[in-house]
Amino acid sequence: MDPTWLLGVILGAALIVNGIGMDKLGNFIDMPSVVIVLGGTVAALIASYPFSILKEVPKHLILIIRGGRKYSIPKLIDQLVDLAMIARQSGLLALEEKAEEIKSPFLKQSILMIVDASDPDKVQAALEKEMETMIIRHDQAAGVYEKGSAYAPAFGMIGTLVGLINMLKGMNLEDSDGASSMGEDMGVALITTFYGSTLANLIFQPIAKKLRILEDEEELYCSIVIEGVLAIMAGDNPKTLRERLLSSLKQSTKKKLLAKAEKAGPATDEGGGEG
């Protein structure tokens, strides 16, 4: 579980409330403003995206709270090196039985493809196409919230214009009712801007960033899988393969894993998350 998004939202809301003051919090509650900003933003998102994408929103929220899949790159590299050793010793066909033990769908599919296929270019093209499709799908998911972060301040500005127009239309300082109405309209004008900015920067943008981070993790995982299985297919030396795949990690981690591999030999852990 990754509670950082929820923790950040709660902390941000608490700091805003603290800045406003509990005794003045009622001044910032205005239902017409909520309807303009939240309702307008949701309506714009519905108009922008098909239902097939919008229906995934609850899954996105569950994903960022749970933290998504865990991609252990060191374990994946150990696993690929182990598979490379088996392929060099017993041939590619020996990997078919080993593939049945793999939990990661993308890695399992990749291993089965190199067992069945004889053309590395076709294998690479097929795997890269699948990764490209995955990236497009993730881009669409994050795009919903990035659009939401743009729409919310825009509807906050629309609410500001509504409040100002009503204030100017009803302005009559000689009438006490007119002065009261002016205050209410001005309140709507300012509160909608407040709602729009808060919704964009405390809700939509953090969700979009979380999804982008999860996308980057999965993209790195799939890239290493593709590079690893192609090297296995080409019969590369497992030690050389390990060093090449570790280049995707930071230098300190790379040195530590290389030293560990020299002492203990290639790992055979089947971990590494799902692709």
C-alpha positions in Angstrom: 0.0 0.0 0.0 1.2 3.5 -0.9 -0.6 6.1 1.3 1.4 9.1 0.1 -1.2 10.5 -2.2 -4.0 10.2 0.4 -1.6 11.6 3.1 -0.6 14.5 0.8 -4.3 15.4 0.1 -5.2 15.3 3.8 -2.2 17.3 4.8 -2.8 19.9 2.1 -6.4 20.2 3.0 -5.5 20.6 6.7 -3.0 23.3 6.0 -5.5 25.2 3.9 -8.2 24.9 6.6 -5.6 26.0 9.2 -4.7 29.1 7.1 -8.4 30.0 6.7 -9.2 29.5 10.3 -12.0 27.3 11.7 -14.1 30.3 12.7 -14.1 31.6 9.1 -14.4 28.2 7.3 -18.1 28.9 6.6 -17.1 31.8 4.4 -15.5 29.3 2.0 -18.5 27.0 1.6 -20.6 28.0 -1.4 -22.7 25.4 -3.2 -23.2 27.4 -6.5 -19.4 27.7 -6.7 -19.0 23.9 -6.1 -21.5 23.3 -8.9 -19.8 25.6 -11.3 -16.2 24.3 -10.7 -16.7 20.6 -9.9 -19.8 20.1 -12.1 -18.3 22.0 -15.0 -15.0 20.1 -14.7 -16.7 16.7 -14.7 -18.9 17.7 -17.6 -15.9 18.8 -19.6 -14.1 15.5 -18.9 -17.2 13.6 -20.0 -17.4 15.6 -23.2 -13.6 14.9 -23.8 -13.3 11.2 -23.2 -15.3 8.1 -24.1 -17.0 6.0 -21.4 -14.4 3.2 -21.9 -11.7 5.5 -20.4 -13.8 7.3 -17.8 -15.1 4.0 -16.3 -11.5 3.2 -15.3 -11.3 6.2 -12.9 -12.2 4.2 -9.7 -9.5 1.7 -10.7 -6.9 4.5 -11.1 -7.7 5.7 -7.5 -7.4 2.2 -6.1 -4.1 1.8 -8.0 -2.4 4.9 -6.6 -3.6 4.2 -3.1 -2.4 0.5 -3.2 0.8 1.7 -4.9 0.5 -0.3 -8.1 2.5 -3.4 -9.0 6.0 -3.7 -7.5 8.7 -3.9 -10.1 11.9 -5.2 -8.7 14.5 -4.6 -11.4 17.4 -6.3 -9.6 15.2 -9.5 -9.3 14.2 -9.2 -12.9 17.8 -9.0 -14.0 18.7 -12.0 -11.9 15.9 -13.9 -13.4 16.9 -13.0 -17.0 20.5 -14.0 -16.3 19.3 -17.4 -14.9 17.3 -17.9 -18.0 20.2 -17.0 -20.2 22.3 -19.7 -18.4 19.7 -22.3 -19.0 19.4 -21.4 -22.7 23.2 -21.6 -23.2 23.4 -24.9 -21.5 20.2 -26.7 -22.8 19.0 -24.5 -25.7 16.0 -22.2 -26.1 13.5 -25.1 -25.9 14.5 -25.7 -22.3 13.0 -22.3 -21.4 9.4 -23.4 -22.3 9.0 -25.4 -19.0 10.7 -22.6 -17.1 8.2 -20.1 -18.6 5.3 -21.8 -16.9 6.7 -20.9 -13.5 6.9 -17.1 -14.3 4.2 -14.9 -12.8 4.8 -11.8 -14.9 2.5 -12.0 -18.0 4.8 -9.8 -20.1 8.0 -11.8 -19.2 6.2 -15.1 -19.7 4.9 -14.1 -23.1 8.3 -12.9 -24.1 10.0 -16.1 -23.1 7.4 -18.2 -25.0 7.9 -16.1 -28.1 11.6 -16.6 -28.3 11.1 -20.4 -27.8 8.6 -20.5 -30.7 10.0 -17.9 -33.0 13.2 -18.0 -35.1 13.3 -14.4 -36.3 14.6 -11.9 -33.6 13.4 -8.9 -35.5 9.8 -10.2 -35.5 10.0 -10.9 -31.8 11.4 -7.5 -31.1 8.7 -5.8 -33.2 5.9 -7.7 -31.5 7.1 -7.0 -28.0 7.8 -3.3 -28.7 4.3 -3.0 -30.3 2.8 -4.4 -27.1 4.8 -2.0 -25.0 3.7 0.9 -27.2 0.1 -0.1 -26.8 0.6 -0.2 -23.0 2.1 3.3 -23.0 -0.8 4.7 -25.1 -3.2 3.2 -22.6 -1.4 4.7 -19.6 -1.1 8.1 -21.4 -4.9 8.1 -21.8 -5.3 7.4 -18.1 -3.0 10.1 -16.9 -4.4 12.5 -19.5 -7.8 12.4 -17.9 -6.4 14.0 -14.7 -4.0 16.4 -16.6 -7.0 17.7 -18.5 -9.0 17.9 -15.3 -6.2 20.1 -13.8 -6.6 22.4 -16.8 -10.4 22.5 -16.8 -10.8 23.2 -13.0 -9.1 26.6 -13.0 -10.8 27.5 -16.2 -14.2 26.8 -14.6 -13.1 28.7 -11.6 -12.5 31.7 -13.9 -16.0 31.1 -15.5 -17.4 31.3 -12.0 -15.5 34.5 -11.3 -17.0 36.0 -14.4 -20.5 34.9 -13.4 -20.1 36.5 -10.0 -18.7 39.7 -11.4 -21.4 40.0 -14.1 -24.2 39.4 -11.5 -22.5 41.9 -9.2 -22.3 44.6 -11.9 -25.8 43.9 -13.1 -27.3 44.1 -9.7 -25.1 47.0 -8.4 -27.3 49.5 -6.5 -25.4 51.0 -3.6 -28.4 53.2 -2.7 -30.4 50.1 -1.9 -29.3 48.0 1.1 -30.4 44.8 -0.6 -28.3 45.7 -3.6 -25.2 46.1 -1.4 -25.9 42.7 0.2 -26.3 41.1 -3.2 -23.1 42.6 -4.4 -21.2 40.9 -1.5 -22.7 37.5 -2.3 -21.9 37.8 -6.0 -18.4 38.9 -5.2 -18.0 35.9 -2.9 -19.0 33.5 -5.6 -16.6 35.2 -8.0 -13.6 34.7 -5.7 -14.5 31.3 -4.2 -14.8 29.7 -7.6 -11.2 30.7 -8.4 -10.2 29.2 -5.0 -12.0 26.0 -5.7 -10.6 25.6 -9.2 -7.0 26.1 -8.1 -7.4 23.8 -5.1 -9.0 21.0 -7.2 -6.3 21.3 -9.9 -3.2 21.4 -7.7 -4.3 19.2 -4.8 -6.3 16.5 -6.5 -5.9 16.2 -10.3 -2.1 17.0 -10.7 -0.9 14.7 -7.9 -3.0 11.8 -9.4 -1.6 12.4 -12.9 1.9 12.5 -11.5 1.4 9.2 -9.6 0.1 7.5 -12.7 3.1 8.8 -14.7 5.5 7.4 -12.2 3.8 4.0 -12.3 3.9 4.2 -16.1 7.7 4.9 -16.1 8.3 2.0 -13.8 6.3 -0.4 -16.0 8.0 0.9 -19.2 11.5 0.4 -17.7 10.5 -3.1 -16.6 9.2 -4.0 -20.1 12.3 -2.4 -21.8 14.6 -4.6 -19.7 12.6 -7.7 -20.5 12.8 -7.0 -24.2 16.5 -6.3 -24.1 17.1 -9.4 -22.0 15.1 -11.9 -24.0 16.6 -10.7 -27.3 20.1 -11.2 -25.7 19.0 -14.7 -24.6 17.8 -15.5 -28.1 21.2 -14.3 -29.5 23.1 -16.5 -27.0 24.8 -13.7 -25.2 27.1 -14.5 -22.3 25.0 -14.3 -19.0 27.7 -12.2 -17.2 27.8 -9.7 -20.1 24.0 -9.6 -20.1 23.9 -8.8 -16.4 26.4 -5.9 -16.8 24.4 -4.5 -19.7 21.0 -4.7 -18.0 22.4 -3.2 -14.8 23.2 -0.1 -16.7 19.6 1.0 -16.3 20.2 1.3 -12.5 22.1 4.0 -10.6 25.8 3.5 -10.2 25.9 2.7 -6.5 23.2 0.0 -6.9 24.9 -1.4 -10.0 28.2 -1.8 -8.1 26.5 -3.4 -5.1 24.6 -6.0 -7.3 27.7 -6.8 -9.4 29.7 -7.5 -6.2 26.9 -9.6 -4.8 26.7 -11.6 -8.1 30.4 -12.3 -8.1 30.2 -13.8 -4.6 26.9 -15.7 -4.8 26.4 -16.3 -8.5 23.3 -15.6 -10.6 20.1 -15.4 -8.7 17.1 -17.7 -9.5 14.3 -15.7 -7.9 11.1 -15.7 -9.8 10.0 -12.3 -8.5 9.9 -9.0 -10.3 6.2 -8.0 -10.4 3.8 -8.2 -13.3 4.4 -6.6 -16.6 
